[in-house]
Amino acid sequence: MQSDKIIKKYKEMFQALENYDRTHELDFQRKRINLTLSVRIIKKLKKIREKTGKPISRIIEELVA
């Protein structure tokens, strides 16, 4: 059937929608959290931000992912 091909082709999207039905959150959404870091780490992140022009949150995401 045509619907089986569509489900197979967009499997990740259907899984994301199923997850949204359960949690009301999408995996690719961004969410603000409070985080405590040492002053040394914050200074390093700010230097990286100055060099790259990326926000600190994006830098952390890339390092963790």
C-alpha positions as CSV (number, residue, x, y, z in Angstrom):
1,M,0.0,0.0,0.0
2,Q,1.0,3.6,-0.5
3,S,0.5,4.5,3.2
4,D,3.1,1.8,4.2
5,K,5.7,3.5,1.9
6,I,4.9,6.9,3.4
7,I,5.2,5.6,6.9
8,K,8.5,3.9,6.1
9,K,9.9,6.9,4.3
10,Y,9.0,9.3,7.2
11,K,9.4,6.9,10.1
12,E,11.4,9.4,12.2
13,M,8.7,12.1,11.8
14,F,6.0,9.7,12.8
15,Q,8.0,8.7,15.9
16,A,8.5,12.3,16.8
17,L,4.7,12.9,16.5
18,E,4.0,9.8,18.6
19,N,6.4,11.1,21.2
20,Y,4.7,14.5,21.1
21,D,1.3,12.9,21.7
22,R,2.7,11.4,24.9
23,T,4.9,14.2,26.2
24,H,3.7,17.4,24.4
25,E,7.3,18.1,23.6
26,L,9.2,17.8,20.3
27,D,12.8,16.5,20.4
28,F,14.0,19.4,18.3
29,Q,12.4,22.0,20.5
30,R,14.6,24.2,22.6
31,K,14.0,24.5,26.3
32,R,15.5,26.9,28.8
33,I,17.1,25.4,31.9
34,N,19.1,26.8,34.9
35,L,22.7,25.5,35.0
36,T,25.5,26.2,37.4
37,L,29.0,26.3,35.9
38,S,32.4,27.3,37.3
39,V,33.7,30.7,36.5
40,R,36.6,29.1,34.6
41,I,34.2,27.2,32.3
42,I,32.1,30.3,31.7
43,K,35.2,32.3,30.7
44,K,36.2,29.5,28.3
45,L,32.7,29.5,26.8
46,K,32.7,33.3,26.4
47,K,36.1,33.1,24.5
48,I,34.7,30.5,22.2
49,R,31.6,32.6,21.7
50,E,33.8,35.6,20.7
51,K,35.8,33.5,18.2
52,T,32.8,31.8,16.6
53,G,30.0,34.2,17.1
54,K,27.7,31.4,18.3
55,P,25.6,31.6,21.4
56,I,26.9,29.7,24.4
57,S,23.9,27.5,24.4
58,R,24.6,26.4,20.8
59,I,28.3,25.7,21.7
60,I,27.2,23.5,24.6
61,E,24.7,21.6,22.4
62,E,27.4,20.9,19.8
63,L,29.9,19.7,22.5
64,V,27.3,17.4,24.1
65,A,25.8,16.0,20.9
